[in-house]
Amino acid sequence: MLKYVLRRCLTMIPVVLIISVIVFWVIQLPPGDFVSHRVLQLQQEGEQLSAVEQEALRERYGLDDPWYVQYLAWIWGILSRGDLGYSFAYSQPVLAVMERYMATTLIVALAAMAFTYLVAIPIGVYSAVKQYSLGDYVFTTVGFLGMATPNFLLAIILMYLSYTWFGNPMLGLQSPEFSGAGWSAARVVDLLGHLVIPVVVIGTASTCELIRVMRGQMLDEMTKQHVMTARAKGVKESTNLRKYSMRAALNPIVSTIGWSLTAIFTGSTITAIVLNLPTQGPVMLSALMAQDMYLAGAWLGFMAILTVIGTLISDILLAWLDPRIRDERRARA
């Protein structure tokens, strides 16, 4: 297993580099650059930049160079100095912008992911074991509604209910009185209260989808010959479900970890705008629209790294869950 993990870690390096090249190239595909976008903004505000000033800005930011020259300079700064570049829109180093939003982004994303798996797996197992019961019909109906309801609409509904019942729409991740304050028990409680709506909204679609997957996998595994044989030999139903059916049914669930976290990152952008969340979604959207290439490239590269690491974690968990996968990898090693 250790050799397998080390081999996979080594193969991750060229994969991430190739993704970074593609990302940097795609960001620069639209016509124009940050300076031309800035010129349009200033024109809308009634200001003008002369051609000489525009050219000076392009030279200052290195935008006159071909995209591959800009990429090589950017990637060399990352590898040699840990410098992710400079954000034109924020007039700050990219690392400083990412640090400002990274903590809240990870808190929301990990909380939504935990909500997804902790809710989806038990409900999926229950729906399979109690097939065609009232509870199964209820969860199936709620699941279809959850997958069909747009995130932003659910966010608006929950904000309205929160304002109606508690007098607070729960916008953002903290109340105004805690803005800039130090961490305390009261601020943690306030943060947890503000996390409820984002976590439910962002995690609902994934949760409902995984419920359907888990239910279908459990129904399939419960009819397998080895499960029926164990049941005939008198093995307790709870042990039979936990040791055989559920463990095998978790394989497709575990295999989705690699892209689930990234999907939560990218899928939460509209929700973050509606709920006024200080997360990376709106920042990345504005960076892409403004062609702030280093900030957008760093965020997209970070998500690519998350996907690769998540895929590795999925493979390790699959090998732990399924002995057949372990044996196959030992044979390859």
N, C-alpha and C positions, 0 to 999 in steps of 0.2 A: 504493500500500500504506500509506503514512504517513497519508494522509487517512482511509483505512478504519480504521486502528488508533485514530486520534484520535476518530473518530465513535463507534466501539465503546466507547472509554473514557468518553465523555460519556454514552452510553446506560446504562452500568453504574451510574451514580450513582442515578438514580431506581429502577432495579431493586433495588439493595441496600436503599434506603430502604423500598420496598414490602415486601420480604422481612422487614426488621426490624420493621415494624408487625405483620405477620402472626405472626411469631415471638413478639413480646411479648404479643399478644392470646391466642395459643394457650396460652402458659405460664400465663396467669391464668384459663383456662377451668375447671380443676378447682376444686371448692368449697374454701373456706378460704384461708389464706395462710401465710406463714412463721411468724407468731406462733402460729396454731392448731396447726401442725405441731410447733412447739417445746413448746407446752403438753402435747401428747400424749406427747412424749419425757420431759418432766419427771414426768408422772403415772406413767409406767412405772418411773421411778427413785424413786418415792415422794415426789416434791416437788409443790408446788402453786403456781400463780400466781393471784392474785386478779383479779377482773374489772377493777379499777382499774389494776393493773399491766399487764394485757394491753392495755388501751386506751392506756396511756402508751407502750407499745412500738410499737403501731400508729401512734400520732401521731409518735413519734420517727423511725420508718422511712418515714413518708409513705404508709402502707398504707390510710389512710382515704379517700384521693383516688380518683376514678375511674381506670380503667386507662389511658385516653387522656391524662389529666393527668400520671400517672406516666411514661408513654412520652415525652411532650413534654419534661418536665424531664430525663429520662435522655438523650434524643437531643441536646438543647441542650447538656448538659454534655459530651457527646462532641465535638460540632462546635466548641464555643467554647473548651473547656479540655483536650480529650483525656481527660476523666474518664469512665471506663466504669462508674462507679457503685460501690456498696459491697456486698460480699458479707456477708450476714447470718450465714451458717453459719460462715465463716472469720474473721469480725470483722476483715476487712482490705479495702482497696480491691481491686476486681476485677482491675485491672491487675497488682497484686502477686501475686495468685493465679495469673493466666495466665502471668506471667513465670516463676514457679516450675516450671511444667510444660511450658512451650512448647518449650524446647530439646529435651528428651527426646522429646516428642510428635513434633516434626518429624524428629528423627533416625530414630525407628522407622518413621514413615510414609514418608519419602523412601527409606529403605533397602528397605522392603517393596515400594515402587513400582518401584525400580530392579531388584530381584530379579525382579519379575513380568515386566517387559518384556525384560530381558536373557536370561531363561530361555525365555519363551513364544515370542518371535519366531524364534530359531534352531530350536527344536524343531518349531514349526509348519511352517517351511520344509522341514526335513528330512523330516517326515512326509508332506508333499505330494510332494516329489521322489521319495521312496522309498515311494510308496503301495503298501499291501498287503505290505510287507516285514516281517520280524520286528521291526525297530525301530519301525515304524509301529504294529504291534499292541501292542507293549509300552507305548509312549507313550500310545496311545489308552486302554488299560486303566488305566494310572496316572492319566490325566486324569479318567476317570470316577470313580475311587476318590477322587481329590482333591476333586472337586466334591461328592461324596456324604458325605464325612467332616466332621462338625462341627468347627469350629475348636477349641473347648474340649477335645474328645476327643483331637484330634491333639496339643494342648499337653500334656495329661496323659501321653500315650504317650511323647512326646519327653522330658519331664521324668523319667519313669521310666527310660528308656534312658540318659539322661545320668547319672542317679544310679547306675545299675547299672554302667555302664562307667567313669565317671570319679569317682564318689563325690560328685558335686555336681549338684543338680537345676537349677542355673542360674536360680534365681528372681531377679526384679528385673533391674536393668541394671548392677549392680556388686556385687563381693564386700564383705562387712562390713569388711574391713581398709582398703578405699578410701573408706569413707563419710566425707565431710567433708574428705578429703585433696585436695591440689592436683593439677593435671594433670601427668602424667608418662608416659613411654613404657609403663611397666608398667600404669598405669591405662587407657590407650588399648587395650592388648592385652586387658585384662580386659573392657572395654566391648564390644569386637568379639566376644569369646567369648560374652558374655551376649546379644548381638544375634542370634545364629544362630537360636535357637529362636523368638523373636518374629517375626523376618522370615520364616522358613519357614512358621510357622503362619498368620500374617496374609496372606501372599502366595500361599499354595498354591491356594486356591479361585479367585482372580483369574487366576493363572498357568494353571491347567488350563482355565479358560474361554477365555482368549485363545489357547491352543494350538489349540483346536477352531476358533475363528474364523479364525486365521491359516491353518490347514490348508485350510479350506473356501475361503477367498478365493484362496489360491495355486492350488488345483486349478481354480478357475473361470478365473483369469487365464491359466494355462498353456495353456488351450484356445482363447484368443481369436485372432482371425484375424491381427492384427498380430504376435503372438508367433510363430505358426506360420510366417508369411511371413519373419520375421527368421531363424528357424531354417532355413528352406529356402534362404536366401541365404548360409548358412554362418557366421552369427554364432555366436561361441562360446557354449556352453550356459550357462557361468557369467555371461557378460556379458548374455545374454538374460534370465536369471533376475533378475539384480541391477537391470538398467536398465528392464525392462518389467514382468515378472510381480510381482516383490517390491515395487517402488515403488508400483504400483497397489494391490496387496493390503494395503499399510500404511494406506490411507485409513480403513477402519473402525477400525483399531487406534488410530490417532492421534486419531480423533474421540472416543475414550473417555477421553482424558486429563482432560477437564473434570470428570467425575464420579468417576474412579477414585480420586483422592487423597481426596476426601470420603468415598467408600465405605470406604476403608481406615481413615479416622478413626473413622467410626461403627461399622464392623464389628469393630473391635479392642477394643471395650469389655469383652466377656465374657472375651476372651483376656487383656486387661490385668489383670482381676480375678484370673483363675486363676494368671497368672504373676507377680502382684504388681508390675506395671510402674508406675512413677511417671509416667503419661501422663494426658492430659485425659479419656479415656473414663470412668473411675470418678468423676472430679470432676464431669463434666457429668451423669452419672446421679444422683449424690447431690444435685446442685443442682436437678435437675428434681423429684426425690422430695421435697425439702425446700421446694420452691417459692421457691428463692433466685433470684428472677427476673432480677436484673441480671447475676449470674454466668452463668446458663443462657442468657440473651439474648445476652451478649457472645460466648460460645463458639459458639452457633448462627449468630450473625451473621458471625463469623470464617469458619466453614465455608461460608457462603453466598458470601462474598467470594472464598474459594478456588475455589469452583465457577465463579463468573463469570470469574475470571482464567484458570482452567484451560480454560474454553470458548474464550476469546479466543486462548490459546496454541494450542489445537487448530485453530482456524480459520486462524491464521497458518501453522502447519505444513502444513495441508492445501493452502493456496494455494502453498506452496513445492514440495510433492510433485506436485501435479496442475496442469499448465498450463491445463487447461480451466476450473478454478476461478479461476485468475488472470485469464484472459480475461473471464470472466463478471463479475468484480468491477471490472475496468477499464471494462467497458461500462456498468456501473451508475454508476461514478464520473463 
